[in-house]
Amino acid sequence: MTGRKPGGKRPGTILAGAGRPPKHAGGAVNVPVYRVSTVLFPTLADLEAAEEKPYDTLYYGRLGTPTSWAFEEAAAEIEGGYRSVALSSGMGAIATALMAFLKAGDHLLMVDSVYGPTRRFCDTVLRNGGVETTYYDPMIGRSIAGLIKPNTRVVFVEAPGSLTFEIQDIPAIAETAHKQGARVLMDNTWATPLFFDAIGHGVDVSIHAATKYMVGHADAMLGVVTAADKETWFNVKATASVIGNNPGSEELYLGLRGLRTLQVRLRQHQESALAIATFLAGRPEVKRVLHPAFESCPGHETWKRDFTGASGLFSVVLDELFDHAAVARMLDGLEHFGMGFSWGGFESLAILAHPDRLRTAVPWSSSGPVIRFHAGLDDPDDLIADLDAGLRRLA
Ligand SMILES: *Cc1c(COP(=O)(O)O)cnc(C)c1O
């Protein structure tokens, strides 16, 4: 987290300074919330000049405003990419990026441990549009070569896997995909740009559900896509603008505000999650800890090689002895962990996960209930005491 980004700045310095005025706000520390639909042009010549570069000048609200440019500038700089596109949600970002590079007759390779709704998008919208999806083992590495067809345009990676936390060998997959002319798209939400340099490891398009750690306070839906080069960026931007996938102004403001504190928040999420996972690993009720910093997690060595940290989200597999009613007793009584979707905010979460319902390439083999935790910003000792009591309720 202390390494320098291309351009020589350290991440904390980028997060404090990126996307800041004077360019956008005449000296105010924060860019204002620009509420825009119509933009008025004083002359026809002014309108025609704006038409030449509609993504870079204030032309029409859907295409960009000073608030979206500021957020996108900051996202691109912390990601070390060419340029970013802000979208209405994480799913909006994933769907738009996939649509930007796939058309009828194309083939997509999708990691089997992907976020559930991404899978549904492939199995519905993409399938209806004539795009074929093959799901692959997250641990496949270079052997992905055997699955690439002449019409494979995109290899989609997500590390760690949603719910189950496998760490993929991204450099190996990217090198193999590029040799065969496919682009690599990554859902990098878990690590944030601070813990995994996606573009530096060969990814062409790094995608974030900014809803999670970037916004960081469970109060806005937002997505962002960062492209490694100009052509890739243009494809995503042009797709987003014609399907009308643009975020609201308030959400962009909250995303930019969240970025300012991303590094300090992540330090605590990381420390608390490690403390909780270490506690859980020592408990007899817990069969296995699925946290990339633990040897029990598939791809742990790759995580050590490629990632610079671990965020606050991880899972455990409980002993198969515990049935649904026991898990309900544990979860229902937790005082500091809420039950609900999304994560990455200040609040702590615990949820029963069902990876067995999603997999098709490699069936999920661990029996026993899977619980996914998010370590929020509560005091970790209180969280551990809460879990200690919860585990006792299992019996
Ligand atoms: C939540 C999530 C998304 C979707 O983000 P939304 O903003 O809820 O649409 C995508 N990928 C991952 C890994 C997520 O956890």
Residues whose N, C-alpha, C, O or C-beta is under 5 A from the ligand:
A	BS01	LIG	S89 G90 M91 G92 Y115 D187 T189 A209 T211 L222
